[in-house]
């Protein structure tokens, strides 16, 4: 991988991620079944903001955007839970991942303004999104979820030789960045 990825990996780790791996964009497949899961609207964000479907674009548009890049990084935050009902532990891990992700995304965007930043949830930049009536207020801070782009996260990790499952009692949150 290019030297820039090694530097970015160190920056990602300094932001607090547990694991960082190389991402080869050619391994990414966008899947209609993943996008269909978004349409079920279990997260209550479908058709409500610019970074979730359908606001983030069609699968074809997402695939085209992804494949403009040769590669990037997969970033993960892994934590141990007391048990499968450890909601507080899951929330704490989510906050830790979100903080690391926002910090890292800002660094990446400063150095690579054209980077594609994909996280693990809906946008939270505004209390109420302008979708679909007006343009996004903060397009420079947008990041869709990997799933919104049709990615099966476990498959992306597997195809890029980074673990997704770190054993019983663990939870891993994943994001990625693609840079030119």
N, C-alpha and C positions, 0 to 999 in steps of 0.2 A: 504494500500500500504506500501511497505517496507520503512524504515526510509530514505534510500538513495534517494528515490523520493522526500521526503520533503526537503532534503538538495538541491537537484537539482532544485526543484521549486524555492527556494529562490535565487539560482544562476541565474536562467533564468529571474526572475523578476529584479534582479540587473543589468542584461544586457540591460533591456529596453523593454521587452515584456509587452504588455497590459494584457494578460491573459495566464495562464498556467494551464493545466489539466492533470490528469492521463490518460494514454493510455494502454488499455488492448489489447495486440497483437492478442488475439483470436477473437477479434471483427473485425479485418481487413480482408476484402475480396478484392482480386484483380479481376478487371473486364476487360474483353476483350474490352468492348465498350469504356472504358477510354483510353486504349492503342490504340485503333483504332483512337481516336481523335488525339493522338500524330502523327499517321501516316499521317494525313491530312496536317501536317507540317505548320500550321498557324504561329508558333513561329520561323520558319526557323532554327530549331536546330535538327530536326529528321535526323538520319543517319549521323550526323556531329560531334558527340563527344561521349566520353566514358560514360557519365552519362545520356544520352537520349537513347531512343530506336533506333535501336536494340542494341547499344553498352552496355547498362546497363544489358542486359540479357533478356531471354525469360520471359514471365509472370510466368511460372512454377518456374524458377530460382529465380525470385523476391519474389514469395510467399514463397518459401523454405527459403530464406534468412530472410524474415520478421518473419516467424514463428519459427525461432531458439530462439527468445526472448519471454519472458513472458510479458514484458511491457516496459513502458517508459513514455514519456511526449509529450503532444501536446503544442506547443507554438504559440502564436498569437500576431500580432500587428494590432490594430484597430485604425482607424482615421476617423475624420469627413471631408467630402468634401463639398465644397461650393454648388456644383450641380453635376449632372451626367457627365458634360463635364469638370470637374476640373482636367485636365490632370496634371497640376503642382502639385496639392495636391496628386494625385495618385503616381507621381514620388517621391515626398518627403517621402510619406509613404513607398514606396518600398525601398528607400535608408535606412530609419530608420530600417525597418524590416531586410534588408540584413546585416546591421551593427550589430544589436543585434544577428542575427542568426550566423554570422561568429564568433563573440566573444564567444557566448555560445557553439558553436560546438567545438571551440578550448579547452575550459574548459572541456567539456565532454570527448573529445578524450584523453586529458591528464590523466584524472581519469579513464576512461573506454576505453582503446585503441580498443576494439572490437565493439564499439557502431556502430549502423547503423543510420546515420544522413541523413534525407530526408527533403529537403526544398521546395521551390516553383518556381524553375526556372532552367535554364541550368547553367552549370558550367561556371565560368568566370575567372578561375585561370590563363589561358594562352590566349594570343592574338589569337593564332591558335592552335587548338587541334591536337594531333598526330593521332587521330582516322582516319582510322583503321590500319594505316601503322606501328605504333610503340606503345609500352605500354604508359600508362599515365605517365606524368612526376611527378605528385603529387598525387598518389593514397591515401595518408594519409589525403588529404584535399578535396577529392571528396565528393560531395553530389548530388544525383539525386533528381529530383522533386518527390513529393508524387505521382503525376499523372503518371510519367514515370514508377513507380512500379505498376500502375493499380489501385491506390486508388482513390475513389470518396471522395474528401476531406470533403464535407459537411456530408456525411454519416459517415465517421470516427469520426468527431466531435460529431454528434448526438448519435452514439452508445456508446460514452464515456462521455456523459452528459456534454459537453461543447458547448456553443452557437457557431454558425457559423455566424449568422446574428444578428447584434446588432442594427438594426433599420434603418429607412430611412436616407439617406445622409451619411451612413458609409460604409467603406470598410475594410475588414479583410484579412490579409495575414497569411498563416498558414505553419508551419513546424512541424516536429516531430523527436524525437530521441528514439531509442530502445536500452536498455542496458541490459546486462546480470545480 
